Amino acid sequence: MSKLLIIGDDVALSPEMLRATAEDHDVVLASCREEALALLADSEPELVLLDLGLPPDANGTEEGFRTLQDVVSADVHVKIIVMTAQSDKDNAVRAVGEGAYDFLAKPVDLTELKVILKRAAYVLNLERNYRDLETTGEDSGFEGMIGGSQKIRQLFNSICKVAATNVPILILGESGTGKEMAARAIHRRSSRREGPFIPINCGAIPPNLLESELFGHEKGAFTGAHERRQGRVEQATGGTLFLDEIGELPLSLQVNLLRFLQEHTISRVGGRQPIDVDVRVIAATNTDLRDLKKNGDFRDDLYYRLAVVVLDLPPLREREGDIPLLAKSFLRKFAGNSDDKTIAFAPQALKVMEQYHWPGNVREMENQIKRALIMAEGKRVRARDFDFGNSGSGTPGLTLREARERLEKNMLERALLRRKGKITAAANDLGISRPTLYEMMEKFGVEKPRQRPDVYG
């Protein structure tokens, strides 16, 4: 049970609120800033519910903001939810910008409060687990892959299962999701871990050279073949061969690869003697091999040989809670190479990263944070230090950014209409926080729909 500090005067704290929060949390109370800071030190709460209208400025917000700043300074990890007047959206947005996790309008809807506290506790637990990994020296996560979302935990579990076998594996996923990292994790967790891990990108080598690269060649097999050379398959004997972008493999070589998978032997280019090889094959692609099969560009029999087990890597935008974990990991990694290791993300920078679509996934995040560190001034990486605005391709029609914004606006309007303007419900449908939804409404000029029958069912 998490500990919750509620900061507010007796007028603001109703018995119903105290009963509702006490069901799921160990609650402590403070009526002013001084009491709050004392309890923060003594009780070490993980969650804070703060009324901005604190005495001696109960009708204003300045004392509440001073308390917010003091709490953030005392404990950067605590999740603060502020309570504001119904019409005071500007102060709510300001509070989030100064470090609050979320906000609620008064009078407080207790169901809404419970949802926000539950989500804050979940994010807090993810961050705590990550800090525990850091302090134990295991900050590389699972075989170098970091994440705590349900989808990534399922992937880690699948990797552990398939690593114990020797069957071929096909890894699917968008560009930048970490397909080679997953393949290396399988290799390191397998009985072949002492053997070599040999990667080859089937789309990066000209087709006329790929056969020799894969299977090797004998001396004199072709012009320039001055000596016998082992191919990647032979080099991987006793270990794992990773075939990245397998969809780019020419049909002529698909026959050779299929024969190798069936017979566990190869022939070098220009050679006549079959060579026995003991190799596990892991293939990967960001294209749909089923479409290639339909078009006759990929053999059915090879597909079923490779896809004995299929692992589908989730894109970053679907890994709830993982974006801040990955971002902080990259920040620590890259800042460690600079003179200043105390640099951190401003709250708005983290919010911008969580809102972004990440078409290039983890690889794009890595590059964006490298850039942001170069552009940052002082000890904070801010939203302006990122380069999320140059996603257009220069081709006629919509840019990627324009298309994404149009889609986001459409989904936002539909969610609000479907939920009859209920902010929390619409935010949950979209998988975003309430502050993020309010920011999107302001960005796109979207207002709450008037009460009307739900046309979407």
C-alpha positions as CSV (number, residue, x, y, z in Angstrom):
1,M,0.0,0.0,0.0
2,S,1.5,3.3,-1.1
3,K,1.7,6.3,1.3
4,L,-0.3,9.4,0.3
5,L,0.3,12.8,1.8
6,I,-2.8,15.1,1.4
7,I,-2.0,18.8,1.8
8,G,-5.0,21.1,2.3
9,D,-7.1,22.9,5.0
10,D,-10.1,21.4,6.7
11,V,-12.5,23.1,4.3
12,A,-10.9,21.5,1.2
13,L,-10.7,17.9,2.6
14,S,-14.1,16.2,2.8
15,P,-14.7,13.1,4.9
16,E,-15.7,11.3,1.7
17,M,-12.3,12.1,0.1
18,L,-10.5,10.8,3.2
19,R,-12.5,7.6,3.3
20,A,-12.0,7.0,-0.5
21,T,-8.3,7.5,-0.4
22,A,-7.8,5.5,2.8
23,E,-9.1,2.4,1.0
24,D,-6.0,2.0,-1.2
25,H,-3.4,4.2,0.5
26,D,-1.8,4.9,3.9
27,V,-2.9,8.6,4.3
28,V,-1.2,11.3,6.2
29,L,-2.5,14.9,6.4
30,A,-0.9,18.4,6.4
31,S,-2.8,21.7,6.6
32,C,0.0,24.0,5.5
33,R,3.4,24.1,3.8
34,E,5.5,23.7,7.0
35,E,3.6,20.6,8.1
36,A,3.8,19.2,4.7
37,L,7.6,19.5,4.5
38,A,8.0,18.0,8.0
39,L,5.8,15.0,7.0
40,L,7.6,14.7,3.7
41,A,10.9,14.1,5.6
42,D,9.4,11.9,8.4
43,S,6.8,9.8,6.5
44,E,8.5,9.7,3.0
45,P,5.2,9.5,1.0
46,E,5.3,8.4,-2.6
47,L,2.1,10.3,-3.6
48,V,1.0,13.8,-2.8
49,L,-2.4,15.4,-3.2
50,L,-2.0,19.2,-3.0
51,D,-4.7,21.9,-2.8
52,L,-3.2,25.0,-4.4
53,G,-5.4,27.2,-2.2
54,L,-3.4,26.9,1.0
55,P,-3.4,29.2,4.0
56,P,-2.4,32.0,4.5
57,D,-3.4,32.4,0.8
58,A,-6.5,30.2,0.8
59,N,-8.2,32.2,-1.9
60,G,-5.1,32.4,-4.1
61,T,-2.5,29.9,-5.4
62,E,0.9,31.4,-4.6
63,E,1.3,29.5,-1.3
64,G,0.3,26.3,-3.1
65,F,2.9,26.9,-5.8
66,R,5.6,27.5,-3.2
67,T,4.6,24.2,-1.6
68,L,4.7,22.5,-4.9
69,Q,8.2,23.8,-5.6
70,D,9.5,22.8,-2.1
71,V,8.1,19.3,-2.5
72,V,9.6,18.8,-5.9
73,S,13.0,20.1,-4.6
74,A,12.8,17.8,-1.5
75,D,11.9,14.6,-3.5
76,V,12.0,14.5,-7.3
77,H,10.5,11.1,-7.4
78,V,7.2,11.8,-5.6
79,K,4.1,12.0,-7.7
80,I,2.1,15.2,-7.0
81,I,-1.5,15.7,-8.0
82,V,-2.8,19.3,-7.6
83,M,-6.3,20.4,-7.0
84,T,-7.5,23.6,-8.6
85,A,-10.7,25.5,-9.1
86,Q,-12.9,24.3,-11.9
87,S,-12.2,27.2,-14.2
88,D,-8.5,27.6,-13.4
89,K,-7.0,25.6,-16.2
90,D,-4.0,28.0,-16.6
91,N,-2.8,27.3,-13.1
92,A,-3.3,23.5,-13.6
93,V,-1.1,23.6,-16.7
94,R,1.5,25.7,-14.9
95,A,1.5,23.2,-12.0
96,V,2.3,20.3,-14.4
97,G,5.0,22.4,-16.0
98,E,6.6,22.9,-12.6
99,G,6.7,19.2,-11.7
100,A,3.1,18.1,-10.8
101,Y,2.2,14.7,-12.2
102,D,-1.5,15.5,-12.8
103,F,-4.3,17.8,-11.7
104,L,-8.0,17.7,-10.6
105,A,-10.7,20.3,-10.6
106,K,-12.6,21.0,-7.5
107,P,-15.0,19.8,-6.3
108,V,-13.1,16.5,-6.8
109,D,-14.7,13.5,-8.5
110,L,-13.7,10.6,-6.2
111,T,-13.8,8.0,-9.0
112,E,-11.5,10.3,-11.1
113,L,-9.2,10.7,-8.1
114,K,-8.9,7.0,-7.6
115,V,-8.0,6.4,-11.3
116,I,-5.3,9.1,-11.2
117,L,-3.8,7.8,-8.0
118,K,-3.8,4.3,-9.3
119,R,-2.0,5.4,-12.5
120,A,0.5,7.5,-10.6
121,A,1.3,4.5,-8.3
122,Y,1.9,2.3,-11.4
123,V,4.3,4.8,-13.0
124,L,6.0,5.3,-9.6
125,N,6.5,1.5,-9.3
126,L,8.0,1.3,-12.8
127,E,10.5,4.1,-12.0
128,R,11.3,2.5,-8.6
129,N,12.1,-0.8,-10.3
130,Y,14.4,1.0,-12.7
131,R,16.2,2.8,-9.9
132,D,16.7,-0.5,-8.1
133,L,18.4,-1.9,-11.2
134,E,20.6,1.2,-11.3
135,T,21.7,0.9,-7.6
136,T,22.4,-2.9,-7.9
137,G,24.6,-2.3,-11.0
138,E,22.1,-4.1,-13.2
139,D,20.9,-1.0,-15.1
140,S,21.4,-2.8,-18.5
141,G,18.0,-4.4,-17.8
142,F,17.2,-7.7,-19.6
143,E,20.1,-8.5,-21.8
144,G,20.6,-4.8,-22.5
145,M,16.9,-4.2,-23.2
146,I,15.1,-1.8,-20.8
147,G,11.4,-1.7,-20.1
148,G,8.7,-2.6,-17.7
149,S,5.5,-2.5,-19.8
150,Q,3.3,-5.5,-20.2
151,K,4.2,-6.0,-23.8
152,I,8.0,-5.9,-23.2
153,R,7.7,-8.2,-20.2
154,Q,5.9,-10.7,-22.4
155,L,8.7,-10.4,-24.9
156,F,11.4,-11.0,-22.3
157,N,9.4,-14.1,-21.1
158,S,9.2,-15.4,-24.7
159,I,12.9,-14.9,-25.2
160,C,13.7,-17.0,-22.1
161,K,11.4,-19.8,-23.5
162,V,12.7,-19.9,-27.0
163,A,16.4,-19.5,-26.0
164,A,16.2,-23.0,-24.4
165,T,15.4,-24.6,-27.7
166,N,17.3,-24.9,-31.0
167,V,14.6,-24.1,-33.5
168,P,14.8,-21.3,-36.1
169,I,13.1,-18.0,-35.0
170,L,11.6,-15.2,-37.0
171,I,11.6,-11.8,-35.3
172,L,9.2,-9.2,-36.7
173,G,9.1,-5.5,-35.8
174,E,9.3,-2.0,-37.2
175,S,12.6,-0.4,-37.9
176,G,14.4,0.6,-34.7
177,T,12.5,-1.7,-32.3
178,G,15.6,-3.7,-31.4
179,K,15.4,-6.9,-33.5
180,E,19.2,-7.5,-33.3
181,M,19.2,-6.9,-29.6
182,A,16.5,-9.5,-29.2
183,A,18.4,-12.0,-31.3
184,R,21.6,-11.4,-29.2
185,A,19.5,-11.9,-26.1
186,I,18.3,-15.3,-27.4
187,H,21.9,-16.3,-28.2
188,R,23.2,-15.2,-24.8
189,R,20.5,-17.2,-23.0
190,S,21.0,-20.3,-25.1
191,S,23.3,-23.3,-24.8
192,R,25.3,-21.8,-27.7
193,R,26.3,-18.7,-25.7
194,E,30.0,-19.7,-25.9
195,G,29.8,-19.9,-29.7
196,P,29.9,-17.0,-32.1
197,F,27.0,-14.7,-32.9
198,I,27.3,-13.8,-36.6
199,P,25.0,-11.1,-38.0
200,I,24.5,-10.3,-41.7
201,N,22.1,-7.7,-43.2
202,C,20.7,-9.3,-46.3
203,G,19.6,-6.0,-47.7
204,A,23.0,-4.2,-47.3
205,I,25.1,-6.5,-49.6
206,P,24.7,-6.5,-53.4
207,P,23.0,-9.7,-54.6
208,N,26.0,-10.7,-56.7
209,L,28.2,-10.8,-53.6
210,L,25.7,-12.1,-51.1
211,E,26.1,-15.8,-52.0
212,S,29.8,-15.7,-51.4
213,E,29.2,-13.6,-48.2
214,L,26.8,-16.2,-46.9
215,F,28.4,-19.5,-48.0
216,G,32.0,-18.6,-48.7
217,H,34.1,-19.4,-51.8
218,E,37.0,-21.5,-53.0
219,K,40.2,-20.0,-54.5
220,G,39.7,-19.2,-58.1
221,A,35.9,-19.5,-57.9
222,F,35.5,-16.1,-59.6
223,T,37.7,-13.1,-60.6
224,G,39.3,-11.7,-57.4
225,A,38.9,-14.9,-55.4
226,H,42.6,-15.2,-54.6
227,E,42.1,-17.5,-51.6
228,R,39.6,-19.8,-50.0
229,R,37.2,-17.9,-47.7
230,Q,34.7,-19.0,-45.2
231,G,31.2,-17.5,-45.4
232,R,29.1,-16.2,-42.5
233,V,27.2,-19.5,-42.2
234,E,30.4,-21.4,-41.7
235,Q,31.8,-18.8,-39.3
236,A,28.7,-19.2,-37.1
237,T,29.3,-23.0,-36.5
238,G,28.6,-23.8,-32.9
239,G,26.7,-20.5,-32.5
240,T,24.0,-18.4,-34.0
241,L,23.5,-16.9,-37.5
242,F,21.4,-13.7,-37.5
243,L,19.9,-12.9,-40.9
244,D,18.6,-9.4,-40.7
245,E,16.2,-8.1,-43.4
246,I,15.5,-11.6,-44.6
247,G,12.8,-10.3,-46.9
248,E,15.6,-8.8,-49.1
249,L,17.2,-12.2,-49.8
250,P,17.0,-13.0,-53.6
251,L,15.0,-16.0,-54.7
252,S,18.1,-17.7,-56.1
253,L,19.7,-17.7,-52.6
254,Q,16.5,-18.6,-50.9
255,V,16.9,-22.1,-52.4
256,N,20.4,-22.4,-51.0
257,L,19.3,-21.2,-47.5
258,L,16.4,-23.7,-47.5
259,R,18.7,-26.5,-48.4
260,F,21.1,-25.6,-45.6
261,L,18.2,-25.5,-43.1
262,Q,17.0,-28.9,-44.2
263,E,20.3,-30.7,-44.5
264,H,22.6,-28.7,-42.2
265,T,25.3,-28.6,-45.0
266,I,26.5,-25.9,-47.3
267,S,28.7,-25.7,-50.4
268,R,31.1,-22.9,-51.0
269,V,30.9,-21.0,-54.3
270,G,33.2,-23.0,-56.6
271,G,33.3,-25.9,-54.3
272,R,32.0,-29.5,-54.7
273,Q,32.3,-31.0,-51.3
274,P,29.4,-30.4,-48.9
275,I,30.4,-29.0,-45.5
276,D,28.6,-29.9,-42.3
277,V,27.6,-26.9,-40.2
278,D,25.9,-26.8,-36.7
279,V,24.3,-23.4,-36.7
280,R,21.1,-21.9,-35.2
281,V,19.3,-19.4,-37.5
282,I,17.4,-16.3,-36.3
283,A,15.9,-14.2,-39.0
284,A,14.4,-10.7,-38.8
285,T,12.4,-8.4,-41.0
286,N,10.3,-5.2,-40.8
287,T,8.3,-6.2,-43.9
288,D,5.3,-8.5,-44.1
289,L,6.7,-11.8,-45.5
290,R,3.1,-13.0,-46.2
291,D,2.7,-10.2,-48.8
292,L,6.1,-11.2,-50.3
293,K,4.8,-14.8,-50.5
294,K,1.6,-13.8,-52.2
295,N,3.7,-11.9,-54.8
296,G,6.0,-14.8,-55.4
297,D,9.0,-12.9,-53.9
298,F,9.5,-15.2,-50.9
299,R,9.3,-19.0,-50.9
300,D,6.5,-20.6,-48.8
301,D,8.7,-23.5,-47.8
302,L,11.5,-21.2,-46.6
303,Y,9.0,-19.1,-44.6
304,Y,7.7,-22.1,-42.7
305,R,11.2,-23.3,-42.1
306,L,12.3,-19.9,-40.6
307,A,9.0,-19.1,-38.7
308,V,8.9,-22.1,-36.4
309,V,8.7,-19.5,-33.6
310,V,7.7,-15.9,-34.4
311,L,8.5,-13.0,-32.0
312,D,6.7,-9.7,-32.7
313,L,8.5,-6.7,-31.2
314,P,6.1,-3.9,-30.0
315,P,6.7,-0.4,-31.4
316,L,7.8,2.1,-28.7
317,R,4.4,4.0,-28.9
318,E,2.7,0.8,-27.6
319,R,5.0,0.3,-24.7
320,E,3.1,2.1,-21.9
321,G,5.5,3.6,-19.3
322,D,8.7,2.6,-21.1
323,I,9.4,6.0,-22.8
324,P,10.6,7.8,-19.6
325,L,12.6,4.7,-18.5
326,L,14.4,4.5,-21.8
327,A,14.9,8.2,-22.0
328,K,16.5,8.4,-18.6
329,S,18.7,5.4,-19.4
330,F,20.0,7.1,-22.6
331,L,20.4,10.4,-20.8
332,R,22.6,8.8,-18.1
333,K,24.5,6.8,-20.7
334,F,25.3,9.8,-22.9
335,A,25.7,12.4,-20.1
336,G,28.3,10.0,-18.6
337,N,30.6,10.9,-21.5
338,S,30.4,14.6,-20.8
339,D,31.8,16.7,-18.0
340,D,28.3,17.2,-16.4
341,K,26.6,14.1,-15.1
342,T,23.9,15.9,-13.1
343,I,21.8,16.9,-16.2
344,A,18.2,15.9,-16.1
345,F,15.0,16.2,-18.1
346,A,12.6,19.1,-17.5
347,P,9.0,17.8,-16.8
348,Q,7.8,19.2,-20.1
349,A,10.6,17.4,-22.0
350,L,9.4,14.1,-20.7
351,K,5.8,15.0,-21.5
352,V,6.8,15.9,-25.1
353,M,8.5,12.5,-25.5
354,E,5.5,10.6,-24.2
355,Q,3.3,12.5,-26.7
356,Y,5.5,11.9,-29.7
357,H,4.7,9.0,-32.1
358,W,8.3,7.7,-32.4
359,P,8.1,6.3,-36.0
360,G,11.8,5.4,-35.7
361,N,11.2,3.7,-32.3
362,V,14.1,3.2,-29.8
363,R,16.8,4.0,-32.3
364,E,15.2,7.4,-33.0
365,M,14.9,8.1,-29.3
366,E,18.6,7.3,-28.9
367,N,19.6,9.8,-31.6
368,Q,17.1,12.4,-30.4
369,I,18.6,12.4,-26.9
370,K,22.1,12.6,-28.2
371,R,21.1,15.7,-30.1
372,A,19.2,17.2,-27.1
373,L,22.2,16.9,-24.9
374,I,24.3,18.8,-27.4
375,M,21.6,21.6,-27.7
376,A,20.8,21.8,-23.9
377,E,21.8,24.7,-21.8
378,G,22.4,24.4,-18.1
379,K,21.4,21.3,-16.2
380,R,18.0,20.6,-17.8
381,V,17.1,19.1,-21.2
382,R,14.0,21.0,-22.3
383,A,11.4,20.3,-24.9
384,R,12.9,22.8,-27.3
385,D,16.2,20.8,-27.4
386,F,14.5,18.0,-29.4
387,D,14.0,18.0,-33.1
388,F,10.5,16.6,-33.6
389,G,9.4,19.2,-36.2
390,N,11.4,18.1,-39.3
391,S,9.6,14.9,-40.1
392,G,8.4,15.9,-43.6
393,S,9.9,14.1,-46.6
394,G,9.8,17.1,-49.0
395,T,7.3,15.2,-51.2
396,P,4.0,16.6,-52.4
397,G,0.9,16.1,-50.1
398,L,1.0,15.7,-46.3
399,T,4.2,15.5,-44.4
400,L,4.5,12.7,-41.7
401,R,4.0,15.3,-39.0
402,E,0.8,16.8,-40.7
403,A,-0.6,13.3,-41.2
404,R,0.1,12.3,-37.6
405,E,-1.5,15.5,-36.2
406,R,-4.6,15.1,-38.4
407,L,-4.9,11.5,-37.1
408,E,-4.4,12.6,-33.5
409,K,-7.0,15.4,-33.8
410,N,-9.5,13.0,-35.3
411,M,-9.0,10.3,-32.6
412,L,-9.2,13.0,-29.9
413,E,-12.5,14.4,-31.2
414,R,-14.0,10.9,-31.5
415,A,-12.9,9.9,-28.0
416,L,-14.4,13.0,-26.5
417,L,-17.6,12.5,-28.4
418,R,-17.9,8.9,-27.6
419,R,-17.3,9.6,-23.9
420,K,-19.7,12.7,-24.0
421,G,-16.9,15.1,-22.9
422,K,-15.7,13.1,-19.9
423,I,-12.0,13.9,-19.8
424,T,-10.8,10.9,-17.7
425,A,-12.7,8.4,-19.7
426,A,-11.5,9.8,-23.1
427,A,-7.9,9.9,-21.8
428,N,-8.1,6.3,-20.7
429,D,-9.5,5.3,-24.2
430,L,-6.5,7.0,-25.9
431,G,-3.9,5.6,-23.4
432,I,-2.7,9.1,-22.4
433,S,-2.8,11.2,-19.2
434,R,-5.4,13.9,-18.5
435,P,-2.9,16.7,-18.7
436,T,-1.8,15.4,-22.1
437,L,-5.4,15.3,-23.3
438,Y,-5.9,18.9,-22.2
439,E,-2.8,20.0,-24.0
440,M,-3.9,18.2,-27.2
441,M,-7.3,19.9,-26.9
442,E,-5.6,23.3,-26.6
443,K,-3.1,22.5,-29.4
444,F,-5.8,21.4,-31.9
445,G,-8.5,23.9,-30.7
446,V,-10.9,21.1,-29.7
447,E,-13.6,21.8,-27.2
448,K,-15.7,19.5,-25.1
449,P,-18.8,18.3,-27.1
450,R,-22.2,19.3,-25.9
451,Q,-24.2,16.5,-24.3
452,R,-25.9,14.5,-27.0
453,P,-26.6,10.8,-27.8
454,D,-23.5,8.7,-28.2
455,V,-23.3,8.1,-32.0
456,Y,-20.5,5.6,-31.8
457,G,-22.0,3.1,-29.4
